[in-house]
Amino acid sequence: MVKLRLKRCGRKQRDVYRIVAIDVRAGIYRMNVGFYDTITSKTLTNFPAIIDFL
């Protein structure tokens, strides 16, 4: 089973998150499928990759 999760990156007081696909059963990171910036509220996603995993 594959789930989409947020992985925190960036500096102090400058949160940036990567949207990643993770295999829940094995706990294995699969692929980076997007990006979310909390300061500007921008979201960049790779929809074909997300649909392929789900």
PDB file with SEQRES, HELIX, SHEET and CRYST1 records, atoms N, CA, C and O in Angstrom:
SEQRES   1 A   54  MET VAL LYS LEU ARG LEU LYS ARG CYS GLY ARG LYS GLN          
SEQRES   2 A   54  ARG ASP VAL TYR ARG ILE VAL ALA ILE ASP VAL ARG ALA          
SEQRES   3 A   54  GLY ILE TYR ARG MET ASN VAL GLY PHE TYR ASP THR ILE          
SEQRES   4 A   54  THR SER LYS THR LEU THR ASN PHE PRO ALA ILE ILE ASP          
SEQRES   5 A   54  PHE LEU                                                      
HELIX    1 AA1 PHE A   47  PHE A   53  1                                   7    
SHEET    1 AA1 4 VAL A   2  ARG A  11  0                                        
SHEET    2 AA1 4 ARG A  14  ASP A  23 -1                                        
SHEET    3 AA1 4 ILE A  28  ASP A  37 -1                                        
SHEET    4 AA1 4 LYS A  42  THR A  45 -1                                        
CRYST1    1.000    1.000    1.000  90.00  90.00  90.00 P 1           1          
ATOM      1  N   MET A   1       0.851  -1.171   0.000  1.00  0.00           N  
ATOM      2  CA  MET A   1       0.000   0.000   0.000  1.00  0.00           C  
ATOM      3  C   MET A   1       0.897   1.235   0.000  1.00  0.00           C  
ATOM      4  O   MET A   1       1.863   1.312   0.759  1.00  0.00           O  
ATOM      5  N   VAL A   2       0.573   2.180  -0.844  1.00  0.00           N  
ATOM      6  CA  VAL A   2       1.362   3.401  -0.974  1.00  0.00           C  
ATOM      7  C   VAL A   2       0.537   4.578  -0.477  1.00  0.00           C  
ATOM      8  O   VAL A   2      -0.636   4.715  -0.825  1.00  0.00           O  
ATOM      9  N   LYS A   3       1.158   5.432   0.343  1.00  0.00           N  
ATOM     10  CA  LYS A   3       0.495   6.634   0.845  1.00  0.00           C  
ATOM     11  C   LYS A   3       1.338   7.857   0.508  1.00  0.00           C  
ATOM     12  O   LYS A   3       2.554   7.771   0.333  1.00  0.00           O  
ATOM     13  N   LEU A   4       0.661   8.994   0.421  1.00  0.00           N  
ATOM     14  CA  LEU A   4       1.351  10.257   0.205  1.00  0.00           C  
ATOM     15  C   LEU A   4       1.540  10.941   1.555  1.00  0.00           C  
ATOM     16  O   LEU A   4       0.603  11.037   2.348  1.00  0.00           O  
ATOM     17  N   ARG A   5       2.745  11.410   1.806  1.00  0.00           N  
ATOM     18  CA  ARG A   5       3.059  12.067   3.077  1.00  0.00           C  
ATOM     19  C   ARG A   5       3.873  13.318   2.824  1.00  0.00           C  
ATOM     20  O   ARG A   5       4.410  13.515   1.733  1.00  0.00           O  
ATOM     21  N   LEU A   6       3.962  14.169   3.848  1.00  0.00           N  
ATOM     22  CA  LEU A   6       4.783  15.377   3.771  1.00  0.00           C  
ATOM     23  C   LEU A   6       6.097  15.134   4.501  1.00  0.00           C  
ATOM     24  O   LEU A   6       6.108  14.634   5.626  1.00  0.00           O  
ATOM     25  N   LYS A   7       7.203  15.489   3.857  1.00  0.00           N  
ATOM     26  CA  LYS A   7       8.528  15.368   4.450  1.00  0.00           C  
ATOM     27  C   LYS A   7       9.071  16.781   4.635  1.00  0.00           C  
ATOM     28  O   LYS A   7       9.175  17.537   3.670  1.00  0.00           O  
ATOM     29  N   ARG A   8       9.413  17.137   5.860  1.00  0.00           N  
ATOM     30  CA  ARG A   8       9.840  18.499   6.164  1.00  0.00           C  
ATOM     31  C   ARG A   8      11.280  18.731   5.736  1.00  0.00           C  
ATOM     32  O   ARG A   8      12.162  17.912   5.995  1.00  0.00           O  
ATOM     33  N   CYS A   9      11.501  19.860   5.077  1.00  0.00           N  
ATOM     34  CA  CYS A   9      12.830  20.279   4.638  1.00  0.00           C  
ATOM     35  C   CYS A   9      12.957  21.767   4.917  1.00  0.00           C  
ATOM     36  O   CYS A   9      12.007  22.392   5.389  1.00  0.00           O  
ATOM     37  N   GLY A  10      14.088  22.325   4.640  1.00  0.00           N  
ATOM     38  CA  GLY A  10      14.265  23.766   4.775  1.00  0.00           C  
ATOM     39  C   GLY A  10      15.005  24.156   6.039  1.00  0.00           C  
ATOM     40  O   GLY A  10      15.519  23.313   6.773  1.00  0.00           O  
ATOM     41  N   ARG A  11      15.043  25.479   6.276  1.00  0.00           N  
ATOM     42  CA  ARG A  11      15.757  26.028   7.417  1.00  0.00           C  
ATOM     43  C   ARG A  11      14.812  26.274   8.583  1.00  0.00           C  
ATOM     44  O   ARG A  11      13.614  26.007   8.498  1.00  0.00           O  
ATOM     45  N   LYS A  12      15.373  26.787   9.672  1.00  0.00           N  
ATOM     46  CA  LYS A  12      14.553  27.222  10.799  1.00  0.00           C  
ATOM     47  C   LYS A  12      13.677  28.376  10.349  1.00  0.00           C  
ATOM     48  O   LYS A  12      14.123  29.234   9.587  1.00  0.00           O  
ATOM     49  N   GLN A  13      12.449  28.408  10.807  1.00  0.00           N  
ATOM     50  CA  GLN A  13      11.486  29.466  10.495  1.00  0.00           C  
ATOM     51  C   GLN A  13      11.168  29.566   9.004  1.00  0.00           C  
ATOM     52  O   GLN A  13      10.545  30.541   8.582  1.00  0.00           O  
ATOM     53  N   ARG A  14      11.573  28.597   8.202  1.00  0.00           N  
ATOM     54  CA  ARG A  14      11.312  28.611   6.760  1.00  0.00           C  
ATOM     55  C   ARG A  14      10.946  27.201   6.336  1.00  0.00           C  
ATOM     56  O   ARG A  14      11.718  26.513   5.668  1.00  0.00           O  
ATOM     57  N   ASP A  15       9.749  26.783   6.738  1.00  0.00           N  
ATOM     58  CA  ASP A  15       9.318  25.419   6.481  1.00  0.00           C  
ATOM     59  C   ASP A  15       8.994  25.208   5.011  1.00  0.00           C  
ATOM     60  O   ASP A  15       8.300  26.010   4.386  1.00  0.00           O  
ATOM     61  N   VAL A  16       9.505  24.125   4.482  1.00  0.00           N  
ATOM     62  CA  VAL A  16       9.214  23.679   3.131  1.00  0.00           C  
ATOM     63  C   VAL A  16       8.974  22.180   3.227  1.00  0.00           C  
ATOM     64  O   VAL A  16       9.710  21.472   3.914  1.00  0.00           O  
ATOM     65  N   TYR A  17       7.960  21.701   2.549  1.00  0.00           N  
ATOM     66  CA  TYR A  17       7.631  20.286   2.610  1.00  0.00           C  
ATOM     67  C   TYR A  17       7.701  19.663   1.232  1.00  0.00           C  
ATOM     68  O   TYR A  17       7.331  20.288   0.237  1.00  0.00           O  
ATOM     69  N   ARG A  18       8.175  18.430   1.176  1.00  0.00           N  
ATOM     70  CA  ARG A  18       8.134  17.639  -0.051  1.00  0.00           C  
ATOM     71  C   ARG A  18       7.003  16.633   0.095  1.00  0.00           C  
ATOM     72  O   ARG A  18       6.834  16.031   1.155  1.00  0.00           O  
ATOM     73  N   ILE A  19       6.244  16.454  -0.947  1.00  0.00           N  
ATOM     74  CA  ILE A  19       5.190  15.446  -0.965  1.00  0.00           C  
ATOM     75  C   ILE A  19       5.824  14.184  -1.530  1.00  0.00           C  
ATOM     76  O   ILE A  19       6.263  14.167  -2.680  1.00  0.00           O  
ATOM     77  N   VAL A  20       5.872  13.130  -0.726  1.00  0.00           N  
ATOM     78  CA  VAL A  20       6.546  11.902  -1.132  1.00  0.00           C  
ATOM     79  C   VAL A  20       5.581  10.729  -1.070  1.00  0.00           C  
ATOM     80  O   VAL A  20       4.635  10.721  -0.282  1.00  0.00           O  
ATOM     81  N   ALA A  21       5.835   9.745  -1.912  1.00  0.00           N  
ATOM     82  CA  ALA A  21       5.089   8.490  -1.903  1.00  0.00           C  
ATOM     83  C   ALA A  21       5.905   7.478  -1.101  1.00  0.00           C  
ATOM     84  O   ALA A  21       7.087   7.269  -1.375  1.00  0.00           O  
ATOM     85  N   ILE A  22       5.269   6.849  -0.106  1.00  0.00           N  
ATOM     86  CA  ILE A  22       5.952   5.904   0.778  1.00  0.00           C  
ATOM     87  C   ILE A  22       5.188   4.586   0.791  1.00  0.00           C  
ATOM     88  O   ILE A  22       3.962   4.572   0.893  1.00  0.00           O  
ATOM     89  N   ASP A  23       5.913   3.489   0.690  1.00  0.00           N  
ATOM     90  CA  ASP A  23       5.320   2.166   0.839  1.00  0.00           C  
ATOM     91  C   ASP A  23       5.120   1.923   2.325  1.00  0.00           C  
ATOM     92  O   ASP A  23       6.096   1.814   3.066  1.00  0.00           O  
ATOM     93  N   VAL A  24       3.879   1.837   2.771  1.00  0.00           N  
ATOM     94  CA  VAL A  24       3.564   1.777   4.196  1.00  0.00           C  
ATOM     95  C   VAL A  24       4.022   0.464   4.820  1.00  0.00           C  
ATOM     96  O   VAL A  24       4.527   0.462   5.943  1.00  0.00           O  
ATOM     97  N   ARG A  25       3.860  -0.630   4.128  1.00  0.00           N  
ATOM     98  CA  ARG A  25       4.195  -1.936   4.707  1.00  0.00           C  
ATOM     99  C   ARG A  25       5.693  -2.082   4.965  1.00  0.00           C  
ATOM    100  O   ARG A  25       6.102  -2.615   5.996  1.00  0.00           O  
ATOM    101  N   ALA A  26       6.505  -1.608   4.028  1.00  0.00           N  
ATOM    102  CA  ALA A  26       7.951  -1.763   4.170  1.00  0.00           C  
ATOM    103  C   ALA A  26       8.611  -0.519   4.746  1.00  0.00           C  
ATOM    104  O   ALA A  26       9.760  -0.583   5.185  1.00  0.00           O  
ATOM    105  N   GLY A  27       7.908   0.614   4.755  1.00  0.00           N  
ATOM    106  CA  GLY A  27       8.480   1.858   5.245  1.00  0.00           C  
ATOM    107  C   GLY A  27       9.524   2.429   4.303  1.00  0.00           C  
ATOM    108  O   GLY A  27      10.439   3.131   4.731  1.00  0.00           O  
ATOM    109  N   ILE A  28       9.386   2.127   3.022  1.00  0.00           N  
ATOM    110  CA  ILE A  28      10.379   2.527   2.027  1.00  0.00           C  
ATOM    111  C   ILE A  28       9.901   3.763   1.272  1.00  0.00           C  
ATOM    112  O   ILE A  28       8.760   3.829   0.814  1.00  0.00           O  
ATOM    113  N   TYR A  29      10.794   4.736   1.154  1.00  0.00           N  
ATOM    114  CA  TYR A  29      10.533   5.932   0.366  1.00  0.00           C  
ATOM    115  C   TYR A  29      10.550   5.547  -1.107  1.00  0.00           C  
ATOM    116  O   TYR A  29      11.483   4.893  -1.573  1.00  0.00           O  
ATOM    117  N   ARG A  30       9.502   5.960  -1.848  1.00  0.00           N  
ATOM    118  CA  ARG A  30       9.412   5.593  -3.255  1.00  0.00           C  
ATOM    119  C   ARG A  30       9.807   6.715  -4.203  1.00  0.00           C  
ATOM    120  O   ARG A  30      10.697   6.547  -5.037  1.00  0.00           O  
ATOM    121  N   MET A  31       9.140   7.865  -4.074  1.00  0.00           N  
ATOM    122  CA  MET A  31       9.392   8.920  -5.046  1.00  0.00           C  
ATOM    123  C   MET A  31       8.917  10.265  -4.519  1.00  0.00           C  
ATOM    124  O   MET A  31       7.941  10.342  -3.773  1.00  0.00           O  
ATOM    125  N   ASN A  32       9.613  11.318  -4.913  1.00  0.00           N  
ATOM    126  CA  ASN A  32       9.201  12.673  -4.610  1.00  0.00           C  
ATOM    127  C   ASN A  32       8.185  13.089  -5.672  1.00  0.00           C  
ATOM    128  O   ASN A  32       8.526  13.157  -6.853  1.00  0.00           O  
ATOM    129  N   VAL A  33       6.935  13.372  -5.268  1.00  0.00           N  
ATOM    130  CA  VAL A  33       5.884  13.673  -6.245  1.00  0.00           C  
ATOM    131  C   VAL A  33       5.381  15.106  -6.173  1.00  0.00           C  
ATOM    132  O   VAL A  33       4.489  15.481  -6.934  1.00  0.00           O  
ATOM    133  N   GLY A  34       5.932  15.913  -5.276  1.00  0.00           N  
ATOM    134  CA  GLY A  34       5.468  17.291  -5.205  1.00  0.00           C  
ATOM    135  C   GLY A  34       6.246  18.126  -4.214  1.00  0.00           C  
ATOM    136  O   GLY A  34       7.232  17.680  -3.628  1.00  0.00           O  
ATOM    137  N   PHE A  35       5.771  19.360  -4.042  1.00  0.00           N  
ATOM    138  CA  PHE A  35       6.465  20.353  -3.229  1.00  0.00           C  
ATOM    139  C   PHE A  35       5.422  21.298  -2.644  1.00  0.00           C  
ATOM    140  O   PHE A  35       4.495  21.700  -3.347  1.00  0.00           O  
ATOM    141  N   TYR A  36       5.559  21.661  -1.362  1.00  0.00           N  
ATOM    142  CA  TYR A  36       4.634  22.598  -0.726  1.00  0.00           C  
ATOM    143  C   TYR A  36       5.423  23.614   0.084  1.00  0.00           C  
ATOM    144  O   TYR A  36       6.220  23.245   0.947  1.00  0.00           O  
ATOM    145  N   ASP A  37       5.201  24.900  -0.194  1.00  0.00           N  
ATOM    146  CA  ASP A  37       5.877  25.993   0.506  1.00  0.00           C  
ATOM    147  C   ASP A  37       4.861  26.670   1.418  1.00  0.00           C  
ATOM    148  O   ASP A  37       3.843  27.174   0.942  1.00  0.00           O  
ATOM    149  N   THR A  38       5.127  26.687   2.733  1.00  0.00           N  
ATOM    150  CA  THR A  38       4.166  27.240   3.690  1.00  0.00           C  
ATOM    151  C   THR A  38       4.139  28.760   3.690  1.00  0.00           C  
ATOM    152  O   THR A  38       3.104  29.347   4.004  1.00  0.00           O  
ATOM    153  N   ILE A  39       5.226  29.407   3.352  1.00  0.00           N  
ATOM    154  CA  ILE A  39       5.282  30.869   3.364  1.00  0.00           C  
ATOM    155  C   ILE A  39       4.422  31.451   2.251  1.00  0.00           C  
ATOM    156  O   ILE A  39       3.612  32.345   2.498  1.00  0.00           O  
ATOM    157  N   THR A  40       4.588  30.956   1.039  1.00  0.00           N  
ATOM    158  CA  THR A  40       3.844  31.490  -0.101  1.00  0.00           C  
ATOM    159  C   THR A  40       2.595  30.684  -0.420  1.00  0.00           C  
ATOM    160  O   THR A  40       1.824  31.074  -1.296  1.00  0.00           O  
ATOM    161  N   SER A  41       2.380  29.574   0.266  1.00  0.00           N  
ATOM    162  CA  SER A  41       1.252  28.659   0.041  1.00  0.00           C  
ATOM    163  C   SER A  41       1.199  28.146  -1.394  1.00  0.00           C  
ATOM    164  O   SER A  41       0.121  27.989  -1.968  1.00  0.00           O  
ATOM    165  N   LYS A  42       2.365  27.887  -1.965  1.00  0.00           N  
ATOM    166  CA  LYS A  42       2.432  27.324  -3.312  1.00  0.00           C  
ATOM    167  C   LYS A  42       2.563  25.811  -3.222  1.00  0.00           C  
ATOM    168  O   LYS A  42       3.264  25.278  -2.362  1.00  0.00           O  
ATOM    169  N   THR A  43       1.875  25.139  -4.127  1.00  0.00           N  
ATOM    170  CA  THR A  43       1.961  23.691  -4.215  1.00  0.00           C  
ATOM    171  C   THR A  43       2.271  23.303  -5.655  1.00  0.00           C  
ATOM    172  O   THR A  43       1.545  23.680  -6.575  1.00  0.00           O  
ATOM    173  N   LEU A  44       3.335  22.561  -5.845  1.00  0.00           N  
ATOM    174  CA  LEU A  44       3.691  22.038  -7.155  1.00  0.00           C  
ATOM    175  C   LEU A  44       3.587  20.519  -7.075  1.00  0.00           C  
ATOM    176  O   LEU A  44       4.201  19.897  -6.207  1.00  0.00           O  
ATOM    177  N   THR A  45       2.816  19.924  -7.973  1.00  0.00           N  
ATOM    178  CA  THR A  45       2.634  18.477  -7.930  1.00  0.00           C  
ATOM    179  C   THR A  45       2.837  17.864  -9.300  1.00  0.00           C  
ATOM    180  O   THR A  45       2.674  18.522 -10.327  1.00  0.00           O  
ATOM    181  N   ASN A  46       3.191  16.607  -9.294  1.00  0.00           N  
ATOM    182  CA  ASN A  46       3.342  15.814 -10.501  1.00  0.00           C  
ATOM    183  C   ASN A  46       2.157  14.842 -10.543  1.00  0.00           C  
ATOM    184  O   ASN A  46       2.257  13.712 -10.063  1.00  0.00           O  
ATOM    185  N   PHE A  47       1.033  15.290 -11.121  1.00  0.00           N  
ATOM    186  CA  PHE A  47      -0.203  14.509 -11.089  1.00  0.00           C  
ATOM    187  C   PHE A  47      -0.098  13.140 -11.756  1.00  0.00           C  
ATOM    188  O   PHE A  47      -0.659  12.185 -11.219  1.00  0.00           O  
ATOM    189  N   PRO A  48       0.585  12.982 -12.894  1.00  0.00           N  
ATOM    190  CA  PRO A  48       0.698  11.625 -13.457  1.00  0.00           C  
ATOM    191  C   PRO A  48       1.406  10.645 -12.516  1.00  0.00           C  
ATOM    192  O   PRO A  48       1.031   9.474 -12.453  1.00  0.00           O  
ATOM    193  N   ALA A  49       2.418  11.108 -11.790  1.00  0.00           N  
ATOM    194  CA  ALA A  49       3.111  10.226 -10.852  1.00  0.00           C  
ATOM    195  C   ALA A  49       2.238   9.868  -9.666  1.00  0.00           C  
ATOM    196  O   ALA A  49       2.270   8.733  -9.192  1.00  0.00           O  
ATOM    197  N   ILE A  50       1.441  10.846  -9.171  1.00  0.00           N  
ATOM    198  CA  ILE A  50       0.547  10.585  -8.045  1.00  0.00           C  
ATOM    199  C   ILE A  50      -0.515   9.568  -8.422  1.00  0.00           C  
ATOM    200  O   ILE A  50      -0.793   8.650  -7.651  1.00  0.00           O  
ATOM    201  N   ILE A  51      -1.106   9.715  -9.584  1.00  0.00           N  
ATOM    202  CA  ILE A  51      -2.161   8.785 -10.021  1.00  0.00           C  
ATOM    203  C   ILE A  51      -1.571   7.404 -10.264  1.00  0.00           C  
ATOM    204  O   ILE A  51      -2.227   6.396  -9.999  1.00  0.00           O  
ATOM    205  N   ASP A  52      -0.352   7.346 -10.761  1.00  0.00           N  
ATOM    206  CA  ASP A  52       0.308   6.061 -10.988  1.00  0.00           C  
ATOM    207  C   ASP A  52       0.509   5.315  -9.669  1.00  0.00           C  
ATOM    208  O   ASP A  52       0.312   4.101  -9.614  1.00  0.00           O  
ATOM    209  N   PHE A  53       0.898   6.023  -8.609  1.00  0.00           N  
ATOM    210  CA  PHE A  53       1.128   5.372  -7.319  1.00  0.00           C  
ATOM    211  C   PHE A  53      -0.177   4.977  -6.638  1.00  0.00           C  
ATOM    212  O   PHE A  53      -0.252   3.908  -6.032  1.00  0.00           O  
ATOM    213  N   LEU A  54      -1.207   5.817  -6.727  1.00  0.00           N  
ATOM    214  CA  LEU A  54      -2.458   5.511  -6.053  1.00  0.00           C  
ATOM    215  C   LEU A  54      -3.266   4.492  -6.839  1.00  0.00           C  
ATOM    216  O   LEU A  54      -4.358   4.112  -6.417  1.00  0.00           O  
TER     217      LEU A  54                                                      
END                                                                             
